[in-house]
């Protein structure tokens, strides 16, 4: 297997990079720092129309491009580079789950590809993590469809979402349901988050109207793996941008008559961060390929990638702050946003220790 992007994937990478620089650059990061977490819907719509990002994994018959996990990883890496605050991660994860329920969800998939809706997924509960399906949230059938009751926590982009993909327990086992934002019985709350560019909240359902789209425990598990991998792709983007910013600063900042990048201590910091990044990048893209072909070892590779990408992003973003010096500790410089995105992503969909334990269990069993 060849571990490098082809011409089309490189063109996609460049297009997304240029788009996000133009539409979600440092000015957008500054607005997030100032507390503005509202979605720029014009940018979201253009991302669908000009780049086709939302429809990457959606079949062409439904308005997508029919690409795969590797292509979505390319986009997510660029999303991480910009600490993009839009709901791309959330919508992509929901899309992946809906694709497994394509016959019942094709209308939603077409709307996602067009950029006219924003989806997020709601799996986690108190005492129930993303990899468990022992949900206390329940779905009951009635003459109009279904109703859902319960609470979901750690839901990303809750304020932006127009639709929520909710995992709930039914008499037949776990399943997936779509709840519209304006559904009666649904309460949406935005929680305080360490990362102002990663909006997180919780949902409360009191017999909220819901539509079943099918799915079962295996679909939910596969969706959780894809979500973990999506975070890993973002994390290598965070690490890459942190290193680029650190190197640029170290090349320009003069101390004792020469650039600080010429000092061995600074060289070592940058080299160590780059080593962690390149190790993580190989794992992330290999896991993407294995996910795309539904390989048996894909779940193990997803966990290995999450651990490696976490370590790379946390180290690189920490070293960025250290290399910048005083300016790196100020609110005005975006360095802290990369550190915060790394820290929040590192615990969403379980932390590195969970994933290392998971790998050990897979190897031993």
N, C-alpha and C positions, 0 to 999 in steps of 0.2 A: 504494500500500500504506500502511496505517495503522500507524505505529510506536508503538503503545501497547498495553498489556495490556487484554484485555476483562474483563468483570465476573467471569467464572468463573476466569480466571487470577489476577486480584487476590485473589479469595477463597482460592484455593490458596496464594498467597504469604503471606497473613495466617495461614492455618491452619498452614502449615509453620513460619513464624516463631514463632508462639505455642507450638507443640509443642516446638520446639528450645530455646526459652527455658526452658520448664518442665522438660524432660527432659535437656537437654544444655547447661545454662547455665554460669556461671563456676565452679561447684563441680566440674563435670565437667572443665573446663579445668585446674583445680587438681590433680585426680587425675592427669591426663596429665602435668602438670609434675612430679609426684611419682614418675613412672615407671610408673603403672598404665595399661597399654595394652590391658587386657582389654576385650572387647566387652560392653556392657550389652545382653544378649540380650532382656531385657524391653522396653527402649526400641526395639530393632530390630523386635520383633514388633508392638509398638503402632504403630510407624511404618507398617507394612504394613496393620494392621487399621483404624486410625483415620484415617490420611491416604491410604493406598493408594499411597504414594510408590514402592515397589519395582515395582508393577505399572502405572505410568503409561503406559508404551509398549507394554504387553502387551495383545493383543486381549481383548475382553470374554469371549469363549468360553473363554479360558484363565484367567479370574479377574482380569484386569486391567481398566483403564478405557479402553484404546484411544486414549489421548491421543498427543501428538507430541513433537517435539524442543523446541518452544517451552515446553511445560509442564515438561519435565524441566529446562530451563534455569532456569525460575523456582525450582524446588526446589533446584538446585545453587547458585544465588546465595545462598539462605538457608543452605545447608550451609556455604558459605564464610564467611558472616557470623558463624557460631558456631564456626568451625574444628572442625566436628563430626568426631570421631575414628572414627566408625562407617564401615562399608564401603560406603557408598552409591555413591560414585564407581566403585569397583571392580565392584560388582554391576551397576550400570547399563551400564557399557561392555560387560561380558560379555553382558548381556541384549540389547543392540543387535546384537551379532554372532550370538547364538543366534536372533534373529528372522529373520535371513537364512537360517537352517537350520531353519525352524519345524517342518517335518514330522518331522524326526529329533530335535528338541529340545523338543517341546511339553510333555513331562512335566516337564522342568526349568523351563520358563517358568511353568508352573502353580505349581510349588513356590516359585519366586522371588516371584511375585505374592502368595503366602500368607505370605511372610516366614519360611519354615521352613528355607531354605538360604541360604548366603552364597557368592557366586561372586566370583572375581577372574580377571583375564586375565594370561597369561604369554607375552609376545611377544619382549621384548628379550633379547639375548645379548651376550657379549663380541664386539665387532666387528660386531654386527648391531643396528641401531637399530629403532625401532618402525615405520619406514616402509620397511624392507627385508624381503624374504621369503627371503633366502639363508640359511636356517636350518641350523645344524649339528645341532640337535636333530632326531632322525629317528623316524619311526613305522613299525613293521613289522606286517603282518597275521599272525595265527596262528589256530588253531582256536577260540579264545575271544574273538576280536575283534582288538585291537591292543596292542602294547607300545610304550612311548616310552623313548628313551635320550638323555641330553644334560643341559644346564644352562640355566636361565633366570634372569636377574637383574632387579633393580629391579621386583619384583613387589609391588604394594601389598596391604596387609591380609593378609599371608601367615598370620599367627597366627590370624586370625578365620575364614578361608575354610574351607568344608566341601567345595567343589569348585573345581577349577582349569580354566580354559579355555586350552588350550595350543596354540600354533601350531607345527607341525612339518612337516618335509619327508617326503614319501612318493614312491614311484616315479612317481606321477601328478602330482606337484607339491605345493605347500604345502596344508595342510588344518588343520582345527580338531578338537581332541580334548578330551573331558572326562576329567579324572583326579580320582578321589575322594581325599579327604585320607587315608583309611585304606588306600590302595592299597599293596600290597607293592612295594618298589623305589623308593618316593618318600621323599626326605628334604627336610624343610622347615626353613629356617634364617632367623631374624630378624636383620637387620643393623642396625647403629647408624645412626640417621637424625638429621639436623639438626632435623627437626620431630617432637617427641614425639607430636603428634596425627596424623601421617601415617606409619603403620607400613609399612616396606619390608623386603624380604628376598629370598632367592633359593631356587630349587628345583633339586634334583638328581634326575634320573630314571635308574634302572638297570633297564631292562626293566620299567618300571612299567606295570601294567594300565591301559588307556585305552579309551574308547569314541569312535568316530568320529561326529561330528555333521555332517560335510560341510564346506562352505565352500571357498573357493579364494583366490587372491591378491587378487582384487577385493573379496571380502568382508572380508579382513584389512585391506586399505587403507582401505576405508570405515569399518571399526571404529576404526582408528588416527585417522582424521579426527574421528570422533565423540568419541574419548577426548581429543584435543587441545581440542576445543570444550568438553567437560565441564570440563576444567581452567580454561579461560578463564572459564566461568560462575562457577566457584568464586572465581576471582581478582577478578572485579568485586564479589563479595560481601565478600571480604577488604578491598578498597579502600573500599567503602561503610561498612563497620563501623569501619574505621580513622579515616575522616573524621568519622563521627558521634561517636566517642569523643574525638577531638581537639577538636572544636567544643564538646562538653559540658564538657571540662576547661578550655578557654580561656574559656568563659563564666563558670565558677565560681571559677577561680583568680584571686585578687586580688594585684596587685603595684603598688606606687607609688600605692595608693589607687583602683585601677580594674581591671576584668577584663583579663587579658593578651590576650584576644581583640580588644581595642580598639586594640592596637598594630599598626602597618602591617606589620611583619615577620611577625607571626602571621597576619594576614589574607591576606598573599601566599602563605604556605605552604598554607593551607586552600584558597584559590582555585585555585592551580596544581594541587593534588591533585584537586579537583572537576572541573576542566577535563579532566584526563586520564581520570577515571572516566567522565564522560558521553560522551566520544569513544569509549571502549572499549565502553561499554554498548550504544551504537547498533550497533557492529560485531558484538558478540556476539549480539544478538537478530536482526539481519539474517542473520547466518550460520546461526542456528538455523532461521529460516524457510526459507532456501535449502536447508539439509540436509533439512528436512521434505518438500520437494517434489522432492528429488534434482536440483537445478539444476546445470547444467554448471559454474558458477562457484563452487559451494559449497566445494571444496577450497581455492581461493584465498582466499575469505572466512574460512575457518577459520584459515588462517595469519595473515591480517591481524588477526583477532580475538585470536589467541594473543599476537602481538607487542604489541598495544595494551593488552590486559588485564594482561600481565606488567608493562609500564611503569607502568600505573596502580596496581597493587597494591604494587609495590616502592616507588614514590614515596610513596604514602599511608601505608603501614606504617612507612616510615623517618621521615616527618614526624610521625607520631603519637608516636614515641619522643622526637623532638626537642622537640615541644610539651609533652609531659608533664614533661620535665626529669628530675630525679633519679629519681623514682618509675618512669619509663619504662625505666630501666636495671636495675631490680630483677627478681629471679626471680618475686616474688610477684605482680606485675602481669602480666596476659595480653598486654601489648603485644608482647612478643618472640615470642609464638606467631603473631601475625598476620604479623610480619616473616618468620618462619621458614616459614610456610605459603606466603607469596608467593615466597620464594626456592626452595623445593623444587618447587612447581608450575611455576615458570618454566623449570626444566630437564627436568622429566618430559615425555615426548613431544616432545623436542627444544626447544632454546632459541630465543630471539627471532631470533638471527642466522640460524639454520637456516631459520626460517619466512620471514624477509625474502628470503633467497636463493631459497627455493622460489617465492615470489610473483614475483620477478624472472624466474625460469626460465619460469614459466607465461605471463607477459606476452610474453616474447621468443620463446617457441616456440608 
